[in-house]
Amino acid sequence: MDTSTSTLPDERRPAHSGAPRRIVTVADEAVAARYARGCVFLIDDDADVQSALAARLRFEGYAVQTFSLARHYLEALDLAEPSFPGPCCLLCDLRMPEIDGLALQRQLQGRDVPPMVLMSGQSLPQDVVSAFHAGAVDFLIKPFGSDELLVSVAKALSASEVQRAGVQRQLAVAALVSSLTDKELKVIQRVAQGQTNPEIMVSLEIALRTVKLHRQRAMEKLGLDSAAALGRFAQECGW
């Protein structure tokens, strides 16, 4: 894969994935600290602009992965190799050969990708509108200052943190649900749907005492202590 030479050797990682990379060396600790602050995937075919932006972002303590073409980023994304955890965002030029920024946005629709900031010096009003409609966090008009750059990146990384928190919560909820037995799950789902214990007894054809036991155990396993808490949990699960 051809990436820009401005990418530091210890930062050169395929885009991102859910798999965490372990800290092994002292150098890894320094790189991991940058990723914890935030990683910016920078795509720009202008080597001078790319180098200047990467240098400014690294000065702020961010990890930066650089790509001269959107195709290179997509290739790295498909590799999905382990990376240090932390928020991340995509900073992409609009006007590029092969695949431009808007086309990249379209190709990334439906994929687990970081929030995107687009930038351009030759953008039309409809380009900006299209970018925001497709989910861009911000749009920078070149030439822009360091303050504008850092505000946009911070905004995108904040959105990434929200995404990561949501994913972690989904995983936690899934783990809790998977800890239930089949009968406990059936009982607690019916409780969440408003059925009474006698109604559940009839629908599942089990003893009332058994319904109460499964209900109690399910609530304990899920860490819930009230009907309101169960209602919120049920919404998260889509019951």
Helices and strands as residue ranges (DSSP letters): G 9-11, H 26-37, E 39-43, H 47-59, E 63-67, H 70-79, E 88-93, H 101-108, E 116-120, H 125-133, E 138-141, H 146-178, H 182-192, H 197-204, H 208-222, H 227-237
